[in-house]
């Protein structure tokens, strides 16, 4: 990973199609839809679900080659900030500059676990931040916003249209309701499948918005719709429901 100063953040964003105003503030993208909101810290029930929410944030990024974690505000709730732990995390990556000097954290594909650690620390410290993933040197149409008010907002662009097909795992098996799976290493189940075999109003909505896929339930993320399971390296088939 690498750390960016504000001028480097602005250059990285503009070169990859993210729009900034004259002050360097990231502007909203009207083409993105709000897909999910999550509370953490004192808002959560039970309180203190930062690790689980951090995992959900990373899952909400889609497939990416690089991801910028841009911390934009800190010091709002000083009593929650653990600077020694955060500085240790930065220092372990060879970084000696302060957060104020270099608030950008750039991760590359394969560093999801490290990204999750930094996101968890951002949540714990109640900072404002953006997660900006790219694929092919431009935005992958996903975005996550973290608020110091202990809310997370996951945005993505709805896909235009899809052809029904039978969805499969990367290992080749057909995805079926009730399947036991591993999702980001967590044991879960397939609640329902949306493909050429399914016809009802709920599934038609998922087909229109996101394309063929499956709803995965696991104890960490709760419920996550995975479009195109055959391309998702984080979803692994374990067994059928009756095994």
Secondary structure, DSSP 4 states (H G I P E B T S, - for coil): -EEE-HHHHHHHHHHTT--B-TTSPBPP-TT-EEEEEEE-GGGSSSS--HHHHHHHHHHTT-S-SEEEEEEEE--TTGGG--HHHHHHHHHTTT--S-TTT--EEEEETT-HHHHHHHHHHHHHTT-EEEEEEEETTEE-SEEEEEETTTEEEEEEPPPS-------B-TTSPBP-TT-EEEETTEEEEEEEEESTT--SHHHHHHHHHH-SEEEEEETTTEEEEEE-GGG-TTEEEEE-TT-
